[in-house]
Amino acid sequence: MADAFTYVAAVDGGFAGYCYVAAPSREADMGPSVAELVAMYVDPDHWRQGVGNGLMQAALERLAGLPYEEALLWTFKENDRAIAFYERSGWRPDGAEKIHARTGEPAVRFRRPVTM
């Protein structure tokens, strides 16, 4: 992953969340101009406090300075909280689905332009 990166969020000196971006994406069919938000986690004690938005903005701003036009992510199909968060950030489902290898749960793919 030539341009992969991780951001960690802290609040009052303690861990609040992180995100990991693989760039280019791990999806072979997406091509070299697509990055992937592999992981986005915010500690539940920090939900609805701007931590997730801050991580998302930082990741997209960094991608905007790199040669990526679009980003994708996978999330569990039944994760309504995460889906609502991603949709508020401009992510949209593209119709792709798969079974998550580790959990056996259905997952859906979302995509968005790096800059909007």
BELGIGI-V33214 format. One line per field, one symbol per residue. phi: phi as a letter, one per 30 degrees, with the letter a starting at -180 (. if undefined). A space follows every 50 residues. Layout:
BEGIN
phi->???
END
This chain:
BEGIN
phi->.dcdabcccbbhicdblabbccbdedddddidcccbddbbbbeedcdibj ddddddddddddddccdbcbbbacbdecceddddddddcjdbdcjdbacd edciddbbccbaddcb
END
